[in-house]
Amino acid sequence: MTTFRLDQLLSPRSVALAGASPREHSVGRKILKNLKAGGFAGPIHLINPNYAEIEGIAATKDASQLPPIDLMVVASPPATVPDLIATAGERGCAGAVIITAGLGQGAGSLAEATEHAARAHGMRLIGPNC
């Protein structure tokens, strides 16, 4: 295994959060609060098809509207994960941390589709079920 793109995965300069939400107890909201409270200094991009902004940060409807980013954090429903990873990879994203659970295992699963989408673009993955 090489160290290709590990720096961007472990020390990103920009982050996108898929599944960001204004709902107080949602996983996406907690991740956003942690990014802000932890002092992440780079740009944070949010993806949520239902909101134009969350906690004062503009949100896009889908990953195709993102600028190039280093890291995507995924906290969206399982069925959305493979397409999010494929789109992020097309946009030049180096890696993703997939919080989402329930992608299944083995041939024909969402986890397999996610892995193939990442591999096609040289993306590094941590997860799912993180």
C-alpha positions in Angstrom: 0.0 0.0 0.0 1.2 3.5 -0.8 0.8 6.8 1.0 -1.0 8.3 -2.1 -3.4 10.9 -0.9 -3.2 10.0 2.8 -2.1 13.5 3.7 -5.4 14.9 2.2 -7.4 12.3 4.1 -5.7 12.7 7.5 -5.0 16.5 7.3 -7.5 18.0 4.8 -7.4 21.6 3.8 -11.1 21.6 2.8 -14.1 19.4 3.9 -17.5 18.6 2.5 -20.2 17.2 4.8 -22.9 15.2 3.1 -25.9 14.9 5.3 -25.5 18.1 7.2 -28.7 19.0 8.9 -30.2 21.8 11.1 -31.9 19.1 13.2 -30.4 19.5 16.7 -29.7 15.8 17.4 -28.8 14.6 13.9 -25.4 13.1 13.2 -24.7 15.6 10.4 -25.4 18.5 12.8 -23.1 17.1 15.4 -20.3 16.6 12.9 -20.6 20.2 11.7 -20.5 21.4 15.3 -17.4 19.3 16.0 -15.7 20.7 12.9 -16.4 24.2 13.9 -15.6 23.7 17.6 -12.4 21.8 16.8 -11.1 24.9 14.9 -11.0 23.5 11.4 -9.6 26.4 9.5 -10.4 25.4 6.0 -13.6 25.8 4.0 -16.5 23.6 5.0 -19.0 22.8 2.3 -22.4 21.3 3.1 -24.6 19.1 1.0 -28.3 18.8 1.8 -31.0 18.9 -0.9 -33.6 20.4 1.5 -31.7 23.5 3.0 -29.9 26.4 1.4 -27.9 27.1 4.6 -27.2 25.4 7.9 -25.7 27.3 10.9 -24.7 30.2 8.6 -22.9 28.0 6.0 -24.3 27.7 2.5 -25.5 24.2 1.5 -25.6 22.8 -2.0 -28.2 20.4 -3.2 -25.7 17.8 -4.4 -22.0 17.0 -4.6 -21.8 18.0 -8.3 -22.0 21.6 -7.2 -18.9 21.3 -5.0 -15.5 22.9 -5.7 -12.6 20.5 -5.5 -12.2 19.3 -1.9 -9.7 17.1 0.0 -12.2 15.2 2.2 -15.9 14.3 2.2 -17.6 13.2 5.4 -20.7 11.2 4.6 -23.6 11.0 7.1 -26.4 10.6 4.6 -28.8 7.7 4.0 -27.1 4.4 2.8 -28.6 4.5 -0.7 -27.0 7.9 -1.4 -23.4 6.9 -0.5 -22.2 5.2 -3.8 -23.3 8.2 -5.9 -21.9 10.7 -3.5 -18.5 9.0 -3.6 -18.6 8.7 -7.4 -19.4 12.4 -7.8 -16.8 13.5 -5.2 -14.2 11.4 -7.0 -15.1 13.0 -10.3 -14.7 16.4 -8.6 -11.2 15.5 -7.5 -11.9 14.6 -3.9 -9.0 12.7 -2.3 -10.9 10.7 0.3 -14.0 10.2 2.4 -14.9 9.2 6.0 -18.2 7.3 5.8 -20.2 7.6 9.0 -23.2 6.0 7.4 -24.0 2.4 8.4 -26.2 -0.1 6.7 -24.4 -0.4 3.4 -24.3 -4.2 3.6 -21.5 -6.5 2.6 -20.3 -8.5 -0.3 -21.3 -8.8 -3.9 -24.1 -6.4 -5.0 -24.1 -4.4 -1.7 -23.9 -0.6 -1.4 -20.6 -1.1 0.3 -19.2 -2.8 -2.8 -20.6 -0.1 -5.1 -19.0 2.5 -2.9 -15.7 0.8 -3.0 -15.8 0.6 -6.8 -16.8 4.2 -7.1 -13.8 5.3 -4.9 -11.4 3.0 -6.6 -12.3 4.4 -10.1 -11.0 7.9 -8.9 -8.2 6.9 -6.6 -10.1 7.9 -3.5 -9.2 6.7 0.0 -12.0 5.6 2.2 -12.4 5.2 6.0 -15.6 3.3 6.7 -18.5 2.8 6.4 -19.9 2.5 9.9 -17.5 5.0 11.4 
